[in-house]
Amino acid sequence: MTRVVIAPDKFKGSLTAVEAAEAIALGVRDALPGAEIVTCPVADGGEGTLDVLEAAGARIVRLTVRGPLEEPVKARYAVLDGTAYVESARACGIEFVEPSPSTALAAHTWGVGELLADALIHGAKRLVLTVGGTASTDGGAGMLGALGAGVLDAFGAPVGLGGGTLTRVASTELTPVRERLAGVSVAVATDVTNPLLGPDGAAAVFGPQKGAGPSEVALLDEALGRWAHALRVGGAPDVTRVPGSGAGGGVAAAAIALGASVESGFDLIAGLTGVDAALAGADLVITGEGSLDEQSLNGKAPAGIADRARSRGVPLLALAGRIQLDAAGLARLGVVGSSALIDHAPSLDHARSHAAELLRERAAEVVRAWREG
């Protein structure tokens, strides 16, 4: 019996990783009716991580928090075996704003701190913070403020919220946060390695995606530099060059400043969802995500699955909404067959609205081609 492991990430805007895995499984069943099919949806610590954790048995906690531009948002986090998994984007995700230069400066992470505070109140002994998909570039200042930190100007007054306000920050009072985190371990889950500052930093690389123009990028980079100095004034180490500190608009930097470790988002989630056990004895692996591109080669979930399949000598098929890798890029991932939904749909809107149906069809087609090859 052929053992097929299905391990996709989300198809952003269309399907969660769980829904994508279900659609692919139907296609595999169409092509190989007798196959043993194991679905193992994955995530890399970015948006959609909670959906994967819920499928793995986590309990979801829901509450309303302060959104990135003050409007309340309905957010959630996951709890599994005493660990709270907080997805930053659930409180301050890019979907809560219409990105513009003004929102790039104003968006903040206060709601993320509210989620962490709720988890602590309910007894979490370990916090895992995922940091992808945020609207903010405030270095996690809002998050620390919600946990009780003082974020202060040269006169000892609060500077306010949003990355743009950090041009005035001079010091921090971190003792209240340290007291709340006593006896609690914290990890940042990310596969992004960008530092906080500079041409590869949070503002320069991710700011434009959040509405920042060149002048806002320069202002935010300067503001984050002042923020890093203020953290040091509060007794934290220098986090500016720590790989990953620029993730999530620098929210990772604030967590690292208080002692958080940085862990591979994909490896952490894969360990919880049993990817390695599922791959044991596999004859075929299928992965995918909304867009298979150069970023997919650098720490994204499909690359993690590809590494594991390659190390076991298992052939890999890839499905995506669109594929922007050439043959050499696909070969680097170890892909032996692939298909993009957009190539089989009359429009992008059609591909998105009929993603499950198309994914089932394309899965069946690439599996048949693999079997006959």
LINRA-V317235 format. One record per residue. N is the residue number from 0. RES is the residue in one letter. PSI is psi in degrees with one decimal (* if undefined). OMEGA is omega in radians with two decimals (none if undefined). Layout:
BEGIN
((N RES PSI OMEGA) (N RES PSI OMEGA))
END
This chain:
BEGIN
((0 M 132.1 3.13) (1 T 128.1 3.11) (2 R 119.6 -3.10) (3 V 124.1 3.09) (4 V 126.8 -3.11) (5 I 115.9 -3.01) (6 A 70.9 3.12) (7 P 158.9 2.88) (8 D -178.5 3.13) (9 K 157.4 2.93) (10 F 92.3 -2.93) (11 K 130.9 3.14) (12 G -5.4 -3.10) (13 S -57.0 -3.00) (14 L 140.8 2.94) (15 T 167.7 3.10) (16 A -36.8 3.13) (17 V -45.9 3.13) (18 E -38.7 3.11) (19 A -43.4 3.13) (20 A -39.9 3.14) (21 E -42.0 3.13) (22 A -43.4 3.11) (23 I -39.8 3.14) (24 A -38.9 3.10) (25 L -40.2 3.11) (26 G -40.8 3.09) (27 V -41.8 3.12) (28 R -36.2 3.09) (29 D -39.2 -3.07) (30 A -34.4 -3.09) (31 L 79.3 -3.05) (32 P -27.4 -3.09) (33 G 7.4 -3.04) (34 A 151.1 2.93) (35 E 118.6 -3.06) (36 I 127.6 3.09) (37 V 116.9 3.09) (38 T 134.1 -3.09) (39 C 73.6 -3.13) (40 P 145.2 -3.04) (41 V 169.3 3.07) (42 A 162.8 -3.11) (43 D 18.8 -3.12) (44 G -0.9 3.09) (45 G -159.8 3.13) (46 E 137.1 3.14) (47 G -5.1 -3.12) (48 T -40.0 -3.10) (49 L -35.2 3.11) (50 D -41.4 3.13) (51 V -41.5 3.12) (52 L -39.6 3.11) (53 E -40.8 3.10) (54 A -26.1 3.13) (55 A 2.2 3.05) (56 G 5.1 -3.14) (57 A 151.6 3.05) (58 R 134.7 -3.11) (59 I 128.5 3.10) (60 V 128.8 -3.07) (61 R 138.6 3.05) (62 L 162.6 3.11) (63 T 131.7 -3.10) (64 V 172.6 3.10) (65 R 122.9 -3.12) (66 G 177.7 -3.04) (67 P -20.6 3.11) (68 L 30.7 3.04) (69 E -30.5 3.12) (70 E 134.5 3.12) (71 P 142.4 3.06) (72 V 147.1 3.08) (73 K 114.7 -3.03) (74 A 177.3 3.14) (75 R 159.6 2.97) (76 Y 169.6 -3.06) (77 A 147.1 3.09) (78 V 128.0 3.12) (79 L 118.7 3.09) (80 D 43.9 3.07) (81 G -0.9 3.10) (82 T 132.5 3.06) (83 A 128.7 3.12) (84 Y 112.1 -3.07) (85 V 117.6 3.12) (86 E 111.2 -3.06) (87 S -38.4 -3.08) (88 A -20.6 3.11) (89 R -23.2 3.14) (90 A -33.5 -3.06) (91 C 39.8 -3.09) (92 G 156.3 -3.14) (93 I -23.7 -3.12) (94 E -13.2 -3.14) (95 F 0.5 -3.13) (96 V 160.9 2.89) (97 E 101.0 -2.98) (98 P 130.6 3.12) (99 S 168.5 3.08) (100 P -38.1 -3.12) (101 S -40.2 3.13) (102 T -31.8 3.11) (103 A -33.6 3.13) (104 L -29.5 -3.00) (105 A -27.1 -3.03) (106 A 144.1 -3.07) (107 H 174.2 -3.02) (108 T 21.4 -3.12) (109 W -42.4 -3.12) (110 G -30.6 3.07) (111 V -43.8 3.09) (112 G -35.8 3.09) (113 E -39.1 3.08) (114 L -45.0 3.11) (115 L -42.7 -3.14) (116 A -40.5 3.13) (117 D -41.4 3.12) (118 A -39.7 3.12) (119 L -42.6 3.12) (120 I -34.6 -3.11) (121 H 16.6 2.91) (122 G 13.8 3.12) (123 A 134.7 3.10) (124 K -6.2 3.05) (125 R 136.5 3.10) (126 L 131.3 3.03) (127 V 120.0 -3.09) (128 L 118.0 3.03) (129 T 144.5 -2.82) (130 V 8.5 -3.12) (131 G 157.2 2.96) (132 G 20.5 -3.09) (133 T 156.4 3.05) (134 A -9.2 -2.91) (135 S 156.4 2.96) (136 T 57.5 -3.08) (137 D 12.3 3.09) (138 G 14.7 -3.09) (139 G 11.5 -3.13) (140 A -42.2 3.11) (141 G -41.9 3.12) (142 M -48.0 3.14) (143 L -35.0 3.09) (144 G -42.0 3.12) (145 A -23.6 3.11) (146 L 2.2 3.05) (147 G -0.7 -3.13) (148 A 151.5 2.96) (149 G 127.4 3.10) (150 V 103.0 -2.78) (151 L 150.0 3.05) (152 D -172.9 -3.06) (153 A -17.0 3.14) (154 F 4.9 3.13) (155 G 12.6 3.13) (156 A 148.3 3.09) (157 P 140.8 -3.09) (158 V -13.9 -3.05) (159 G -173.4 -3.02) (160 L 154.8 3.12) (161 G 148.0 -3.11) (162 G -33.3 -3.12) (163 G -27.7 -3.12) (164 T -16.8 -3.05) (165 L -5.1 3.01) (166 T -16.7 -3.12) (167 R -4.0 -3.04) (168 V 141.6 -3.13) (169 A -29.7 -3.08) (170 S 167.0 3.05) (171 T 151.0 2.98) (172 E 104.6 -2.99) (173 L -5.5 -3.08) (174 T -44.9 -3.14) (175 P -35.7 3.13) (176 V -42.9 3.12) (177 R -39.5 3.14) (178 E -39.6 3.14) (179 R -29.5 -3.09) (180 L 2.0 3.14) (181 A 125.8 3.13) (182 G 5.4 -3.13) (183 V 130.2 3.07) (184 S 146.5 -3.09) (185 V 136.8 3.07) (186 A 142.6 2.99) (187 V 124.3 -3.12) (188 A 108.4 3.14) (189 T 149.3 3.00) (190 D 8.5 3.01) (191 V 137.1 -3.11) (192 T 8.7 -3.09) (193 N 139.3 3.05) (194 P 178.2 -3.11) (195 L -40.9 -2.95) (196 L 166.0 2.99) (197 G -171.1 -3.06) (198 P -21.8 3.08) (199 D 11.8 -3.02) (200 G -176.4 -3.04) (201 A -46.7 -3.09) (202 A -47.1 -3.05) (203 A -42.0 -3.04) (204 V -44.4 -3.01) (205 F -18.4 -3.13) (206 G -45.4 3.14) (207 P -31.9 3.10) (208 Q -20.1 -3.07) (209 K 10.6 3.07) (210 G -2.8 -3.09) (211 A 131.2 2.99) (212 G -177.7 -3.11) (213 P -41.3 -3.13) (214 S -37.0 3.11) (215 E -36.9 3.08) (216 V -45.6 3.14) (217 A -42.8 3.13) (218 L -44.4 -3.11) (219 L -37.8 3.12) (220 D -42.0 3.07) (221 E -42.6 -3.13) (222 A -41.3 3.13) (223 L -33.3 3.05) (224 G -42.4 3.08) (225 R -37.5 3.11) (226 W -43.9 3.12) (227 A -40.2 3.09) (228 H -42.8 3.14) (229 A -36.5 3.07) (230 L -40.9 3.11) (231 R -37.6 3.08) (232 V -33.3 3.12) (233 G 5.5 3.07) (234 G 5.8 3.13) (235 A 157.8 3.08) (236 P 169.8 3.06) (237 D 118.8 -3.09) (238 V 2.7 -2.96) (239 T -30.9 -3.08) (240 R 4.1 3.14) (241 V 123.8 3.10) (242 P 130.4 -3.14) (243 G -11.0 -3.10) (244 S -22.3 3.11) (245 G -2.0 -3.11) (246 A 145.0 3.08) (247 G 35.7 -3.11) (248 G 27.5 3.11) (249 G 2.1 3.10) (250 V -30.9 3.09) (251 A -36.1 -3.11) (252 A -41.2 -3.13) (253 A -40.9 3.12) (254 A -42.6 3.13) (255 I -38.3 3.14) (256 A -25.7 3.13) (257 L 16.4 3.01) (258 G 5.9 -3.14) (259 A 143.6 2.99) (260 S 161.4 3.06) (261 V 123.4 -3.11) (262 E 151.1 3.05) (263 S 121.7 3.13) (264 G -42.7 -3.12) (265 F -47.2 -3.10) (266 D -39.3 -3.12) (267 L -48.4 -3.12) (268 I -38.8 3.13) (269 A -37.1 3.10) (270 G -32.4 -3.14) (271 L -31.1 -3.04) (272 T -1.5 3.01) (273 G 32.0 -3.12) (274 V -46.9 -3.07) (275 D -41.2 3.10) (276 A -38.7 -3.13) (277 A -34.0 -3.09) (278 L -15.3 3.14) (279 A 120.6 3.11) (280 G 10.5 -3.13) (281 A 143.4 3.04) (282 D -20.7 -3.09) (283 L 140.1 3.07) (284 V 138.1 3.08) (285 I 126.7 3.08) (286 T -178.9 3.12) (287 G 171.9 3.07) (288 E 178.3 -3.07) (289 G -46.5 3.14) (290 S 118.6 3.11) (291 L 106.3 -3.02) (292 D -166.8 -3.09) (293 E -35.3 3.10) (294 Q -29.0 3.14) (295 S -21.6 -3.13) (296 L -11.4 -3.00) (297 N 72.7 2.98) (298 G -5.8 3.11) (299 K 163.0 -3.05) (300 A -44.1 3.12) (301 P -35.2 3.09) (302 A -37.6 3.09) (303 G -42.5 3.09) (304 I -41.2 3.14) (305 A -42.9 3.13) (306 D -43.7 -3.12) (307 R -39.1 3.11) (308 A -43.3 -3.11) (309 R -41.1 -3.11) (310 S -21.0 3.13) (311 R -1.1 -3.13) (312 G 28.4 -3.10) (313 V 130.3 3.13) (314 P 147.4 -3.05) (315 L 131.7 3.00) (316 L 147.9 -3.12) (317 A 135.1 3.09) (318 L 143.1 -3.11) (319 A 160.7 3.03) (320 G -46.4 3.01) (321 R 148.6 3.11) (322 I 117.6 -3.12) (323 Q 14.6 3.04) (324 L 141.6 3.04) (325 D -176.7 -3.09) (326 A -37.0 -3.14) (327 A -40.6 3.12) (328 G -41.8 3.09) (329 L -38.3 3.12) (330 A -37.0 3.10) (331 R -31.9 3.07) (332 L -14.2 -3.10) (333 G 20.3 -3.10) (334 V 129.2 3.13) (335 V -6.9 3.10) (336 G 142.4 -3.08) (337 S 163.6 3.07) (338 S 141.8 3.12) (339 A 133.4 -3.10) (340 L -39.2 -3.07) (341 I -24.7 3.13) (342 D -8.1 -3.09) (343 H 26.8 3.13) (344 A 148.6 -3.11) (345 P -19.4 -3.13) (346 S 165.3 3.08) (347 L -40.9 3.13) (348 D -41.0 3.12) (349 H -42.1 3.13) (350 A -39.7 -3.14) (351 R -43.4 -3.06) (352 S -19.5 3.12) (353 H 30.8 -3.02) (354 A -44.1 -3.10) (355 A -44.4 3.13) (356 E -46.2 3.14) (357 L -38.3 -3.13) (358 L -40.0 3.08) (359 R -45.4 -3.12) (360 E -45.7 -3.10) (361 R -35.8 3.08) (362 A -46.3 3.13) (363 A -41.6 -3.09) (364 E -47.1 -3.09) (365 V -30.7 3.10) (366 V -41.1 3.09) (367 R -43.4 3.13) (368 A -40.3 3.10) (369 W -45.3 -3.11) (370 R -38.2 -3.10) (371 E -16.8 -3.13) (372 G * none))
END
